[in-house]
């Protein structure tokens, strides 16, 4: 199977698992996906995650988080930069998501970081996705 956009696949798997009210979802691992997952945990969009070694690339098992009404904490995942059309921003053009109620995840020279961290560090980069 040829996958042209692994990050879009990652976001779609989380979106589908949340709509189906699954407690966890397994995703093929990569360094970028692990960093995005770490950010989701740090900003409390997910309960936790574990890395499973399967002898190949590995698997990330993400435990989704739901509120008291059984609604997923992640209400929207949106891919911004795509393989056919990359979206880069300067340090002065870093987007805010829903008046800072959500986060943008960027790939920068300092690593995979959120829009708030990028503003503090004064770096720009490729906008990977929006989450709220």
Protein Blocks (a to p, Z undefined) as FASTA:
>chain_A
ZZfblmlmmmmmmmmmmmnopabdcddddfklmmmmmmmmmnopafbdcdddehinopad
ddddddfkopafblbdcdfbdfklccdddfklccceehhlaccddddfkbpcdfklmmmn
opacddfbdcZZ
